[in-house]
Amino acid sequence: MAAHMPWFEDKNCDMDLSLFYKKPITKDNYKLGPDQIDNPQELRRQRFLEIQKRNRDLKYNAGRDIIEIFKSDDEEEEEEEEEKMEFECSNKSKKRYERSKHYANQFMLSEWLTEVPWDILGKWLVVPCPQGKRTLVVARKNTTKAFNRRGNRLGKFQSLLPGGNCDEHHSHCTILDCIWIEKKKTYVVLDVLAWSNQSFLNCDSEFRFFWLQSKFQEMADLKKGGVRNNTYPILFLPHAYIGYTLESMVADVSAIAPLDGLLFYHRDAIYTHGRTPLVTWLKTFMLPEILGITLPSPYNEKPDDYIDIKHYLLNFKEKKQKEKAVASTSNMEIVDEDIESI
């Protein structure tokens, strides 16, 4: 694991507690409990955690179900879906995409981080994210396929993931939450839903990241693309508790592709389809405003029209609504997805 000790107890931590000047976090009150918090996002976060505890058994069964769905032996249905996956419409300049119900709406989606979580010290992991397209990578039946959020197939290739190449056992199945970086022809892994028939939907994020890191250390050849059984490089994004070498992690990810922002995972969050307050998102130039953390240039450079996060989110919402209206009017589906809605 990238970090086992809460960073506020580590003498080598590169941050000062005094940076967390916003309520409810201060140097002397970081042990505030959820009963002392009154912001809506934090209250919903506590409800999510309680629901997770109550529904642990149900989530375990759901994890088994997803493996069975993805490993379905109904070859006829699968072939029919694949044949319909992409076709040319009468207008040759436009393409329409047929959706596969099995692969649609599987991602865990974040919320914008608008308030400092009361338990941010030692309970939240940060993941720097490069710009790219969110994809579900499914390795099964000796091939690997990539799908977008709507279930459209974006690619088919060979990978060294369990179940993803011709030398693998036919029954193995691996499902990863990834970002596709088009210019580099590279996949970077955010999270894991299943690995070699083992579901991870019922596991907390701390364990999922630990598992992925250990597997990618064992399978170093996943980093090599353009080789037999591994068409594209597949990389695992670095992660750590807040305060651990954030600047160096950001630099490492930026070497792969331009940085888009930071994801914050509560360490107890299980993988949930849909939006959750247990995973949050910030642009790097928002860090001083929300967390009191400043990264060096160019990560701290704000857009010229930036006022604060409140105005940014209002403008962002208006922009998305206009895009949906245009897409609806033209009767076209937006295929490329911005990682800002990750």
Protein Blocks (a to p, Z undefined) as FASTA:
>chain_A
ZZfbdfklpmkbcbdfklmmbccbdfklmmpcfklpcbfklmmmmmmmmmmmmmmmmmmm
mmmmmmmmmmocblklmmmmmmmmpccdfblmbccddddfklgokbccddddfbdcfklg
opaccdddddddddddddeehiacdddfkopafbdcddfbehiafkbcfkbccddddddd
fklopacdfbdfbgghiacklpcfklmmmmmmmmmmmmmmlmpghiehilbacddddddd
ehiaklmmmmmmmmmpccfbdcdddfklccdedjdfkbccddfklmmmmnopacddfklp
ccfklcbfmlmmmmmmmmmmmmmmmmmmnopacfbdcfklZZ
